[in-house]
């Protein structure tokens, strides 16, 4: 793994000031009969890069950004298994406000203030001007084919309630099912649906249904104090960007403006965690639904049941939608033929997710690999070119090391 170490050290101070990497492999058979080995576990850089003080440690918390979505989707799928909801059920059955005819139009560009993004129709499609929100299903939220815009400036609404109202009442950006457009709005609505189905707040649902059963003691929304433990000290959290909206460098506050505008707890972003905890979530998926704690080795939940059934995991990780080089499962991005895609160096059965702050979780069933990499690349700004190239180089080095 010397080349893996070299890739990370080569990006320090250029792409990100701090990072954690956890690489685990399931060996000696697949699924429940395998043995877990930690191939690589490391923490790099500084939480105060200007003075090179406060080194990154294994317990340092990183803002997961959109990797949060995997925890949220996992919680939702436990509700599906309990028959509290179904994948092809209209979202409006749970969120009555998300109904009625909606216009189709461009949405605000999250990275270019004042610019707008228009989603082009798929070849051969007739132009459409309206969408019936009441016909959108949970499956379409999960595969990002709902028609919802990728982003709206919810944080400008002025309060969490107003931000949710904007998400529930938003216009659409294309006809449902005609394209695949990754949408934060869809996962925000999924998070609200979880609250109504589980009858608890989203952070509590994630704790009860995902982090506590898997033994993920570090994973939490901040600055909320986790159940049964002491408050998190800010010196143990990797800082992110100097936020123009909030006027300060963010430490222990969610980087995503919309998540902040929703009170810090949202379905699309907001969780903080460690690479070890994120890798443990990946272990659960790779082992086809058998729960694992952070230490290697399978652990069943109370009563001997797995967190998710193998057939649920199989459904989540099969090809559900495709649009050009974009391939989606339920909540997961799948392997892409695009050489610039994060998962491209991995096997064709790979699946995972990335986060805007510089985080990622990728799982390669063919090699039995789980790769969790957390960085705070937005410390240096929002230009994504560096982190995109880094992810490809990192995964290529890991593949070469494990294949040799």
C-alpha positions in Angstrom: 0.0 0.0 0.0 3.0 2.3 -0.4 1.6 3.8 -3.6 -1.7 4.5 -1.8 0.1 6.4 0.9 2.0 8.3 -1.7 -1.2 9.4 -3.5 -2.6 10.8 -0.3 0.6 12.6 0.7 0.9 14.0 -2.8 -2.5 15.7 -2.4 -2.0 17.0 1.1 -1.8 20.8 1.2 -2.9 21.0 -2.4 -6.3 19.2 -2.6 -7.1 19.0 1.1 -5.4 19.8 4.4 -6.7 16.7 6.3 -7.8 13.2 5.4 -8.6 9.7 6.7 -8.6 6.5 4.7 -9.9 3.1 5.7 -9.6 0.1 3.3 -11.1 -3.2 4.3 -11.4 -6.5 2.5 -13.6 -9.5 2.9 -11.5 -12.6 2.3 -11.8 -16.4 2.3 -15.2 -16.6 0.8 -18.1 -14.2 0.2 -20.9 -12.9 2.3 -21.4 -14.2 5.8 -18.6 -16.8 5.7 -15.8 -14.4 5.0 -13.1 -12.9 7.2 -12.5 -9.1 7.3 -9.0 -7.7 7.1 -8.1 -4.0 7.4 -5.7 -3.4 4.6 -5.1 0.3 5.3 -6.0 2.7 8.0 -4.5 6.1 8.2 -5.0 9.8 9.2 -3.2 12.6 7.4 -2.6 16.3 7.7 -3.6 19.0 10.1 -6.7 20.5 11.4 -4.9 23.9 11.5 -2.9 23.7 8.3 -1.6 27.3 8.6 0.3 26.5 11.8 0.6 22.7 11.2 -0.9 22.1 14.6 -3.6 19.6 15.8 -2.8 16.6 13.6 -5.7 14.6 12.1 -6.4 11.5 14.1 -8.5 8.3 13.6 -11.2 9.9 15.7 -11.4 13.2 13.9 -14.9 13.9 12.7 -15.4 15.0 9.0 -18.4 16.6 7.4 -19.8 13.7 5.2 -21.8 16.0 3.0 -23.8 13.8 0.5 -22.4 10.5 1.9 -25.1 11.3 4.5 -27.5 10.1 1.9 -26.4 6.5 2.3 -27.3 6.5 6.0 -30.7 8.1 5.2 -31.4 5.6 2.4 -30.4 2.7 4.7 -32.9 4.0 7.3 -35.6 4.3 4.7 -35.0 0.7 3.5 -35.5 -0.6 7.0 -39.0 1.0 6.9 -39.6 -0.6 3.5 -38.7 -4.0 5.0 -41.2 -3.3 7.8 -43.9 -2.6 5.2 -44.2 1.0 6.5 -43.6 2.1 3.0 -43.0 0.6 -0.5 -40.6 1.6 -3.2 -43.3 2.2 -5.8 -45.7 4.0 -3.5 -46.3 7.7 -4.3 -44.4 10.0 -2.1 -47.6 12.0 -1.7 -49.1 9.1 0.3 -46.7 10.2 3.1 -46.1 13.8 2.2 -49.5 15.1 1.2 -48.1 18.6 0.5 -46.0 17.0 -2.3 -48.9 16.8 -4.9 -50.6 18.6 -7.7 -49.4 19.8 -11.1 -46.0 21.6 -11.2 -44.4 23.6 -13.9 -41.1 22.6 -15.5 -38.3 25.1 -15.6 -34.6 25.8 -14.9 -33.2 25.9 -11.4 -30.6 28.1 -9.8 -27.0 27.0 -10.4 -25.6 26.2 -6.9 -22.0 27.0 -8.0 -22.5 30.0 -10.2 -24.5 32.8 -8.5 -27.1 34.3 -10.8 -26.9 31.5 -13.3 -29.7 29.0 -14.1 -29.6 25.3 -15.2 -32.0 23.9 -17.7 -32.3 20.2 -18.1 -32.5 19.2 -21.8 -35.2 16.7 -22.9 -34.1 13.2 -23.7 -33.7 12.5 -27.4 -37.1 11.8 -29.0 -39.1 13.1 -26.0 -41.9 15.5 -26.7 -41.6 18.8 -24.8 -43.5 18.9 -21.6 -44.6 21.8 -19.5 -46.0 20.3 -16.3 -45.5 17.3 -14.0 -47.9 15.7 -11.5 -46.0 15.6 -8.3 -48.5 13.2 -6.8 -47.3 10.5 -9.1 -43.6 10.5 -8.1 -42.6 7.4 -6.2 -40.0 6.7 -3.6 -38.1 4.6 -6.1 -37.8 7.6 -8.4 -36.5 9.7 -5.5 -33.9 7.1 -4.8 -32.7 6.7 -8.4 -32.8 10.4 -9.0 -35.4 10.3 -11.9 -38.2 12.1 -10.2 -38.0 15.3 -12.3 -37.0 17.4 -9.3 -34.3 20.0 -9.7 -30.9 19.2 -8.5 -30.9 22.1 -6.1 -32.9 25.1 -4.9 -31.7 27.9 -2.5 -33.7 26.6 0.4 -31.5 28.4 3.0 -32.7 31.8 1.7 -36.2 31.0 2.9 -35.5 32.3 6.4 -36.4 29.4 8.6 -36.4 25.6 8.6 -40.1 25.4 8.1 -40.0 27.8 5.2 -37.1 25.9 3.7 -39.1 22.6 3.9 -42.1 24.4 2.4 -40.0 25.5 -0.6 -38.7 21.9 -1.1 -42.2 20.5 -0.9 -43.6 23.1 -3.3 -40.8 23.3 -5.8 -41.2 23.3 -9.5 -39.7 20.4 -11.5 -36.9 20.5 -14.0 -37.9 17.7 -16.4 -40.7 15.1 -16.8 -40.6 12.3 -14.3 -38.7 9.3 -15.5 -37.3 10.9 -18.6 -33.8 11.7 -17.3 -31.5 11.0 -14.3 -30.6 14.2 -12.5 -29.0 13.9 -9.1 -31.2 15.8 -6.7 -30.6 17.0 -3.2 -34.2 18.0 -3.1 -35.4 14.4 -3.5 -33.3 13.2 -0.5 -34.5 16.2 1.6 -38.1 15.0 0.9 -37.0 11.4 1.7 -35.7 12.5 5.1 -39.0 14.2 5.9 -40.9 11.1 4.9 -38.7 9.0 7.3 -39.7 11.3 10.1 -43.4 10.9 9.4 -43.2 7.1 8.9 -41.0 6.5 11.9 -42.7 9.1 14.1 -39.4 10.5 15.4 -37.0 13.2 14.2 -34.6 12.3 11.4 -31.5 12.3 13.6 -33.2 10.0 16.0 -34.4 7.7 13.2 -30.8 7.4 11.9 -29.5 6.7 15.4 -32.1 4.0 16.1 -32.1 2.4 12.7 -28.5 2.6 11.5 -25.8 4.0 13.7 -26.7 2.3 17.0 -27.4 -1.1 15.5 -24.1 -1.0 13.6 -22.2 0.3 16.5 -21.2 3.5 14.8 -20.5 5.6 17.9 -18.8 8.5 16.0 -21.5 9.2 13.4 -23.9 12.0 14.3 -25.4 15.2 13.2 -23.7 18.3 14.7 -23.9 20.2 16.9 -26.6 18.0 18.4 -25.3 16.0 21.4 -25.5 12.3 20.6 -27.7 10.0 22.8 -26.0 9.0 26.0 -22.6 10.7 25.4 -20.8 13.9 26.0 -20.7 16.9 23.6 -18.2 16.9 20.8 -15.3 19.2 21.3 -14.7 21.4 18.2 -10.9 20.6 18.2 -11.9 17.1 17.1 -13.7 18.2 14.0 -12.1 18.9 10.6 -12.8 22.5 9.5 -14.3 23.2 6.1 -14.8 26.4 4.1 -15.0 30.0 5.0 -18.7 30.3 4.3 -19.7 33.5 2.5 -23.3 33.2 3.7 -22.4 32.7 7.4 -19.2 34.9 7.3 -16.9 32.5 9.1 -14.9 29.3 8.7 -17.0 26.4 9.6 -16.0 24.0 12.3 -18.6 21.5 13.6 -21.3 23.2 11.5 -22.6 21.5 8.4 -21.0 22.9 5.3 -24.0 22.6 3.0 -26.1 25.8 3.2 -29.4 24.1 2.7 -28.7 21.6 5.4 -27.8 24.5 7.7 -31.0 26.3 6.7 -33.0 23.2 7.6 -31.5 23.3 11.1 -28.4 21.1 10.5 -30.4 17.8 10.2 -31.4 16.9 6.7 -31.8 13.9 4.4 -29.1 15.0 1.9 -26.3 16.3 4.2 -25.4 17.0 7.8 -23.8 13.9 9.2 -20.3 13.9 10.6 -18.3 10.8 11.0 -14.9 8.9 10.7 -13.6 6.8 8.0 -13.8 3.8 10.2 -17.5 4.3 10.8 -18.2 4.9 7.1 -16.3 1.8 6.2 -18.4 -0.2 8.7 -21.5 0.9 6.8 -19.8 -0.4 3.6 -19.1 -3.7 5.3 -22.8 -4.2 6.0 -23.6 -3.7 2.3 -20.7 -5.8 1.0 -21.7 -8.7 3.3 -25.2 -8.6 1.8 -27.0 -7.2 4.7 -25.2 -8.6 7.7 -24.5 -5.9 10.3 -20.9 -5.2 11.2 -19.4 -3.0 13.9 -16.3 -1.0 13.3 -13.9 -3.8 14.3 -13.5 -6.6 11.7 -15.8 -9.5 12.0 -19.6 -10.0 11.5 -21.9 -9.2 14.3 -25.7 -10.0 14.2 -28.2 -7.6 15.7 -30.4 -8.6 18.6 -32.4 -11.6 17.8 -29.9 -12.8 15.2 -31.3 -10.7 12.3 -29.3 -8.7 9.8 -29.8 -4.9 9.5 -31.0 -5.3 5.9 -32.0 -8.5 4.1 -29.7 -9.8 1.3 -32.5 -9.3 -1.2 -32.9 -5.7 -0.2 -29.2 -5.0 -0.7 -29.3 -6.8 -4.1 -32.2 -4.6 -5.1 -30.4 -1.4 -4.0 -27.2 -2.2 -5.9 -28.6 -3.4 -9.2 -28.9 -1.1 -12.2 -32.2 0.8 -11.8 -31.7 3.8 -14.1 -29.2 4.9 -16.7 -28.6 8.2 -18.5 -25.5 8.4 -20.6 -22.5 7.3 -18.4 -24.6 7.8 -15.3 -25.8 4.6 -13.7 -27.9 4.5 -10.5 -29.0 2.0 -8.0 -31.3 2.8 -5.1 -29.4 5.6 -3.3 -26.1 4.4 -4.8 -24.1 5.5 -7.8 -23.0 2.5 -9.8 -19.7 1.8 -11.7 -19.5 4.2 -14.7 -17.6 3.7 -18.0 -16.5 7.3 -17.7 -12.7 7.2 -16.9 -13.1 10.4 -14.8 -15.7 8.8 -12.5 -14.6 8.1 -8.9 -15.5 4.4 -9.1 -14.2 3.7 -12.6 -10.9 2.0 -11.5 -12.9 -0.4 -9.4 -14.7 -3.5 -10.8 -17.9 -3.3 -12.9 -20.0 -4.3 -10.0 -18.8 -1.4 -7.8 -21.2 1.0 -6.1 -20.8 3.9 -3.8 -21.3 7.6 -3.2 -19.3 10.8 -2.9 -19.7 14.0 -0.9 -19.1 17.6 -1.9 -16.7 18.2 1.0 -14.4 15.6 -0.3 -15.8 12.4 1.1 -16.5 9.0 -0.4 -17.5 5.4 0.2 -17.0 2.8 -2.5 -17.6 -0.9 -2.4 -16.1 -3.4 -5.0 -17.8 -6.8 -4.5 -15.5 -8.5 -7.0 -12.5 -7.7 -4.9 -14.3 -7.7 -1.6 -13.2 -4.1 -1.0 -14.6 -1.3 1.1 -12.9 2.0 0.6 -13.9 5.0 2.8 -12.0 8.2 2.3 -12.8 11.4 4.1 -11.3 14.8 3.4 -12.1 18.5 4.0 -11.1 19.6 0.5 -13.5 22.6 0.6 -11.1 24.2 3.1 -9.4 25.5 0.0 -12.6 26.4 -1.9 -15.2 24.7 -4.2 -13.1 23.9 -7.4 -13.7 20.2 -7.7 -11.0 19.3 -10.2 -8.5 18.3 -7.6 -10.7 16.0 -5.6 -12.1 14.4 -8.8 -8.6 13.5 -10.0 -7.5 12.4 -6.5 -10.4 9.9 -6.1 -9.5 8.2 -9.4 -5.8 8.1 -8.6 -6.5 6.7 -5.1 -8.9 4.0 -6.3 -6.4 3.0 -9.0 -3.6 2.7 -6.5 -5.8 0.6 -4.2 -6.8 -1.7 -7.0 -3.2 -2.1 -8.2 -2.1 -2.9 -4.6 -4.8 -5.5 -4.0 -4.4 -7.1 -7.4 -0.7 -7.5 -7.3 
